[in-house]
Amino acid sequence: MEFRDLVKARCSIRAFQNKEIPSDKLQAILEAIRLAPSAKNLQSLEVVLVKQKETIKKLAATTLKPQPFIADANLILVFFANPKRIAENSDKRGIELYPIQDATVAITQAHLAAANEGLGSVWIGSFAEAKVREILQASPRLRPIAMLPVGYPDTKPIYQERRPLNDIIHNEKI
Ligand SMILES: Cc1cc2nc3c(=O)[nH]c(=O)nc-3n(C[C@H](O)[C@H](O)[C@H](O)COP(=O)(O)O)c2cc1C
């Protein structure tokens, strides 16, 4: 899809069909993650690919408020910040900030790549971090940043209002 069209077409999808994701589409999403920019190209992120239904159900139960649609996804990508990869190459600010930004930009690329493949996904940022770590046996040094349930949409796109450009963009100063 043309990039401008993709940016307009993308929206959060919160209902999924029970239909397997073809491996070429999954590969396209994973490659978008791999090619994401990162601070100093240190790629301070880790991504766990979850396909097992039992684990998907457990992850769906970690949200702070109920979001049961997550359990219907056939795939969840869980993005972690990994400060260890940047520790020797950055100051305190960089160690705190860059792994989170590295994970965040990769999530964005995965979310857009899914839409480009005709798949739906939604950024899940509200969850109990300790529970996610426990389910995926992640080291305490890894911080879960977001989960991305992915699947074939079982709903029409719903487009949310945005602030007008002149409210967000400030010319030369703010
Ligand atoms: C940091 C972040 C956290 C989010 N957390 C959740 C979440 O926990 N559950 C959810 O359903 N959507 C979540 N979303 C999706 C937003 O609700 C959604 O992007 C926003 O309402 C705009 O709608 P759109 O994506 O359809 O354009 C999150 C998005 C971001 C960027």
The ligand as an SDF file (V2000), in Angstrom:
LIG
                    3D

 31 33  0  0  0  0  0  0  0  0999 V2000
    0.9800    3.9850   24.3310 C   0  0  0  0  0  0  0  0  0  0  0  0
   -0.3400    3.4130   23.8810 C   0  0  0  0  0  0  0  0  0  0  0  0
   -1.0490    2.5970   24.7380 C   0  0  0  0  0  0  0  0  0  0  0  0
   -2.2710    2.0450   24.3300 C   0  0  0  0  0  0  0  0  0  0  0  0
   -2.9170    1.1490   25.1570 N   0  0  0  0  0  0  0  0  0  0  0  0
   -4.0780    0.6000   24.7400 C   0  0  0  0  0  0  0  0  0  0  0  0
   -4.7240   -0.3970   25.5250 C   0  0  0  0  0  0  0  0  0  0  0  0
   -4.2500   -0.8010   26.5910 O   0  0  0  0  0  0  0  0  0  0  0  0
   -5.8860   -0.9160   25.0500 N   0  0  0  0  0  0  0  0  0  0  0  0
   -6.4390   -0.5300   23.8490 C   0  0  0  0  0  0  0  0  0  0  0  0
   -7.4870   -1.0700   23.4830 O   0  0  0  0  0  0  0  0  0  0  0  0
   -5.8400    0.4040   23.0790 N   0  0  0  0  0  0  0  0  0  0  0  0
   -4.6780    0.9570   23.4820 C   0  0  0  0  0  0  0  0  0  0  0  0
   -4.0250    1.8550   22.6690 N   0  0  0  0  0  0  0  0  0  0  0  0
   -4.6120    2.2300   21.3690 C   0  0  0  0  0  0  0  0  0  0  0  0
   -5.2480    3.6260   21.4300 C   0  0  0  0  0  0  0  0  0  0  0  0
   -6.4070    3.5720   22.2270 O   0  0  0  0  0  0  0  0  0  0  0  0
   -5.5650    4.1220   20.0120 C   0  0  0  0  0  0  0  0  0  0  0  0
   -4.3810    4.1940   19.2530 O   0  0  0  0  0  0  0  0  0  0  0  0
   -6.2180    5.4980   20.0300 C   0  0  0  0  0  0  0  0  0  0  0  0
   -7.4730    5.4560   20.6620 O   0  0  0  0  0  0  0  0  0  0  0  0
   -6.4140    6.0650   18.6200 C   0  0  0  0  0  0  0  0  0  0  0  0
   -7.2030    5.1730   17.8630 O   0  0  0  0  0  0  0  0  0  0  0  0
   -6.6480    4.5050   16.5290 P   0  0  0  0  0  0  0  0  0  0  0  0
   -5.4170    3.7170   16.8490 O   0  0  0  0  0  0  0  0  0  0  0  0
   -7.7720    3.5880   16.0770 O   0  0  0  0  0  0  0  0  0  0  0  0
   -6.3730    5.5980   15.5480 O   0  0  0  0  0  0  0  0  0  0  0  0
   -2.8080    2.3870   23.0530 C   0  0  0  0  0  0  0  0  0  0  0  0
   -2.0520    3.1910   22.1870 C   0  0  0  0  0  0  0  0  0  0  0  0
   -0.8320    3.6800   22.5780 C   0  0  0  0  0  0  0  0  0  0  0  0
   -0.0170    4.4920   21.5990 C   0  0  0  0  0  0  0  0  0  0  0  0
  1  2  1  0
  2  3  1  0
  2 30  2  0
  3  4  2  0
  4  5  1  0
  4 28  1  0
  5  6  2  0
  6  7  1  0
  6 13  1  0
  7  8  2  0
  7  9  1  0
  9 10  1  0
 10 11  2  0
 10 12  1  0
 12 13  2  0
 13 14  1  0
 14 15  1  0
 14 28  1  0
 15 16  1  0
 16 17  1  0
 16 18  1  0
 18 19  1  0
 18 20  1  0
 20 21  1  0
 20 22  1  0
 22 23  1  0
 23 24  1  0
 24 25  2  0
 24 26  1  0
 24 27  1  0
 28 29  2  0
 29 30  1  0
 30 31  1  0
M  END
$$$$
